Amino acid sequence: MARLEKFEQVIAFEKSAEGRQALSRAVALNDCEGMVDIACELTQFEVDERLGADERALVLIDIEGSEYDLLTSGMLAALRSSYVLVELHPFEIENGIAREQRLIERAHDHFEIEFFIRESYGPNKFSELAAFDDDERLLALSEGRASNMRWMLMSPK
């Protein structure tokens, strides 16, 4: 996102110290020093402090099942003017399907909702993989997941 230079500010939230170190290395490797603010944890307080009530943002959430805890009614209300893209992980947590349904119901109060799945891995798009056979190219792009993950886009009403 920082390299696109389409956003006034890029903030990456990462709870673990190890993850923040990895983010710092990625920022450096991508020549984005000074363009990304790495913070500890996204909370409703952080949203309230960093975003005004009507300020628009793009929020990308991929937290391996913790999205159901993070996106409370209060957090969704705080993000109501933003576009929120969330990778859903119902199969990685207990009662995931029911928790996902409750999240969707809460989100409908403030957002229009669309769902997406990855349609294609596109291994031929990467010249670095040209020398690999079909299986190797597909494996290089695999996340090793048991199922195709679904993304939810929440757009302000």
C-alpha positions in Angstrom: 0.0 0.0 0.0 2.8 2.4 0.8 4.6 1.8 -2.5 1.4 2.7 -4.4 1.6 6.2 -2.8 -2.2 6.5 -3.1 -2.7 6.9 0.6 -1.8 9.8 2.9 -0.9 7.4 5.7 -0.2 3.7 6.0 -0.4 2.1 9.4 0.3 -1.6 10.0 -0.9 -3.0 13.3 0.8 -6.1 14.6 0.3 -7.5 18.1 3.5 -9.6 18.4 7.0 -8.1 18.7 8.3 -10.7 16.3 5.6 -9.7 13.7 6.5 -6.0 14.1 10.2 -6.9 13.5 9.2 -8.8 10.3 7.1 -5.8 9.2 10.1 -3.5 9.7 12.3 -5.7 7.6 9.6 -5.8 4.9 9.3 -2.1 4.9 13.0 -1.7 4.5 13.2 -4.4 1.7 10.5 -2.6 -0.2 12.2 0.9 0.2 9.3 2.2 2.2 11.1 3.6 5.2 9.2 6.6 6.6 6.1 5.6 4.7 4.7 3.1 7.1 3.8 3.6 10.8 4.1 0.2 12.6 1.8 0.1 15.7 1.1 -2.6 18.2 -2.6 -3.4 18.3 -5.7 -2.1 16.6 -8.2 -1.2 19.2 -11.3 0.9 19.2 -9.3 3.6 21.0 -6.8 3.6 18.2 -9.5 4.0 15.6 -11.1 6.8 17.5 -7.8 8.6 17.9 -6.5 8.1 14.3 -9.8 8.5 12.4 -12.4 11.2 12.8 -16.0 10.1 12.8 -16.4 10.8 9.1 -12.9 10.2 7.8 -12.6 7.5 5.2 -9.9 4.8 5.4 -9.1 1.5 3.9 -8.7 -1.1 6.6 -7.3 -4.6 5.7 -7.8 -7.2 8.4 -6.2 -10.6 8.3 -5.8 -11.9 11.8 -6.4 -15.7 11.5 -9.8 -15.9 13.3 -9.4 -13.0 15.7 -11.5 -10.8 13.4 -14.6 -12.1 15.2 -13.3 -10.7 18.5 -11.9 -7.4 17.0 -15.0 -6.4 15.0 -17.4 -5.8 17.9 -20.5 -3.5 17.4 -18.4 -0.6 18.9 -15.5 -1.2 16.5 -17.8 -1.5 13.5 -19.5 1.8 14.5 -16.1 3.5 14.8 -15.1 2.2 11.3 -18.5 3.1 9.7 -17.0 5.6 7.3 -14.2 3.3 6.2 -13.9 0.5 3.7 -13.0 -2.7 5.6 -11.6 -5.8 3.9 -11.5 -8.8 6.1 -10.2 -12.3 5.4 -12.6 -14.6 7.2 -11.3 -17.7 9.1 -14.4 -19.6 10.4 -12.7 -23.0 10.2 -9.8 -21.9 12.3 -11.8 -21.2 15.5 -14.4 -22.9 17.7 -18.0 -22.1 16.6 -16.5 -20.2 13.6 -19.5 -20.4 11.3 -21.9 -19.1 14.0 -19.4 -16.3 14.9 -19.0 -15.4 11.3 -22.8 -15.1 10.9 -23.0 -12.8 14.0 -20.3 -10.6 12.6 -22.1 -10.3 9.3 -25.3 -9.4 11.1 -23.5 -6.7 13.2 -21.7 -5.3 10.1 -25.0 -4.9 8.2 -25.9 -2.1 10.7 -23.2 0.2 9.1 -22.0 -1.4 5.9 -23.0 -2.8 2.5 -21.3 -6.2 2.3 -19.8 -8.2 -0.5 -17.9 -11.5 -0.4 -14.9 -12.6 -2.6 -12.8 -15.7 -3.0 -9.6 -16.0 -4.9 -10.6 -17.1 -8.4 -7.1 -17.8 -9.8 -3.7 -18.3 -8.5 -2.2 -16.9 -11.7 1.2 -18.6 -11.5 2.1 -17.6 -15.0 2.1 -13.9 -14.1 5.5 -14.3 -12.4 8.5 -14.5 -14.6 10.5 -15.8 -11.6 8.5 -19.0 -11.8 8.9 -19.6 -15.6 11.4 -22.4 -15.2 9.2 -24.4 -12.8 6.7 -27.1 -13.9 2.9 -26.6 -13.4 2.8 -28.2 -10.0 5.8 -26.3 -8.7 4.4 -22.9 -9.9 1.0 -23.7 -8.2 2.8 -24.9 -5.0 4.8 -21.7 -4.9 1.6 -19.6 -4.7 -0.1 -22.0 -2.3 -0.8 -20.8 1.3 -1.3 -24.5 2.3 -4.9 -23.8 3.5 -7.4 -26.6 3.8 -10.1 -24.5 2.0 -10.3 -21.5 -0.2 -10.5 -18.5 2.0 -13.3 -15.9 1.7 -12.9 -12.2 2.0 -15.7 -9.8 3.1 -15.7 -6.2 1.9 -17.6 -3.8 4.0 -18.4 -0.5 2.3 -20.0 2.5 4.1 -23.8 2.8 3.7 
